[in-house]
Amino acid sequence: MTSLPPESPTPAAELPHYKLRLFITGSTPRSTRAIENLRKICEENLDGRYELEVIDVYERPETTRELQIVATPTLVKVLPEPLRRIIGDLSDELKVLAGLDLAPRQSRRS
């Protein structure tokens, strides 16, 4: 009877790269909170495997048309597919992780 080798973590090269767009309206407290919350979540969960573009819809209103942005802040996960939208200040980490198709840190480490 042979035993299987223990599961090793997936090498970073095989993990998906995330392309994220965060739509905000100016430098309001809600926009600032969304940026801070998202950066913290990305740093803790994506290990540098992400590209984040912060778009101020006051400065670039044309960018809202393509992705049909109707409220801000809105996070759009462009890659990996499927495209997902998360609206709000991104303070609910579990909701953000679910929207990014990521498991919470505790369950990924166990």
C-alpha positions in Angstrom: 0.0 0.0 0.0 1.5 3.4 -1.0 0.8 6.6 0.7 0.2 9.9 -1.1 2.7 12.7 -0.4 1.3 15.5 1.8 -0.5 18.2 -0.1 1.8 21.2 -0.7 0.6 24.7 -1.2 0.0 25.8 -4.7 3.1 27.6 -6.0 2.7 31.3 -6.4 3.3 31.1 -10.1 0.1 29.0 -10.5 -2.1 31.3 -8.5 -4.2 33.8 -10.5 -3.3 37.4 -10.9 -6.0 39.8 -9.9 -6.9 43.0 -11.9 -9.0 45.3 -9.7 -10.6 48.6 -10.3 -11.9 50.7 -7.4 -14.3 53.5 -8.4 -14.5 56.3 -5.9 -15.9 59.9 -5.7 -13.2 62.3 -4.7 -11.3 62.2 -1.4 -14.3 61.6 0.9 -14.0 59.7 4.1 -15.9 56.8 2.5 -13.6 56.7 -0.5 -10.5 56.9 1.7 -11.9 54.0 3.9 -12.6 51.9 0.8 -9.0 52.4 -0.5 -7.5 51.6 2.9 -9.7 48.5 3.5 -9.0 47.1 0.0 -5.2 47.6 0.2 -5.1 45.8 3.6 -7.2 42.9 2.2 -5.0 42.6 -0.9 -1.7 42.8 1.0 -2.9 40.1 3.4 -4.5 37.8 0.9 -3.0 38.3 -2.6 0.7 38.4 -1.8 1.5 40.9 -4.6 -0.6 39.1 -7.2 -2.8 42.0 -7.9 -3.0 45.2 -9.9 -5.2 47.9 -8.4 -6.4 50.9 -10.3 -8.2 53.6 -8.3 -10.5 55.7 -10.5 -12.1 58.9 -9.3 -15.3 59.2 -11.2 -15.3 63.0 -10.8 -12.0 63.2 -12.7 -12.9 60.4 -15.3 -16.7 60.1 -15.6 -16.4 58.3 -18.9 -14.9 55.3 -17.1 -18.2 54.5 -15.4 -20.1 53.7 -18.7 -18.2 50.6 -19.8 -18.7 48.8 -16.4 -22.0 50.4 -15.7 -21.0 51.9 -12.3 -24.0 53.5 -10.6 -22.8 53.8 -7.0 -19.4 54.5 -5.3 -17.3 53.2 -3.9 -17.5 50.2 -6.2 -14.8 47.5 -6.5 -14.8 45.7 -9.9 -12.8 42.4 -10.1 -11.9 42.3 -13.8 -9.6 39.3 -13.6 -9.7 36.5 -13.0 -13.1 36.0 -14.6 -16.0 36.2 -13.9 -16.3 39.9 -13.5 -17.7 40.8 -10.1 -18.8 44.1 -8.4 -18.7 44.9 -4.7 -20.4 48.1 -3.6 -19.5 49.9 -0.3 -16.5 50.9 1.8 -15.2 47.3 1.7 -15.1 47.1 5.5 -16.8 43.6 5.5 -13.7 41.6 4.8 -15.6 38.3 4.4 -17.9 39.9 1.7 -14.9 41.2 -0.2 -13.1 37.9 0.0 -16.2 36.1 -1.3 -16.4 38.6 -4.1 -12.8 37.9 -5.0 -13.3 34.1 -4.8 -10.8 33.9 -1.9 -11.2 31.9 1.3 -10.7 33.6 4.6 -7.1 33.4 5.9 -7.9 31.0 8.8 -9.4 28.3 6.5 -6.7 28.6 3.9 -4.0 28.0 6.6 -5.6 25.0 8.2 
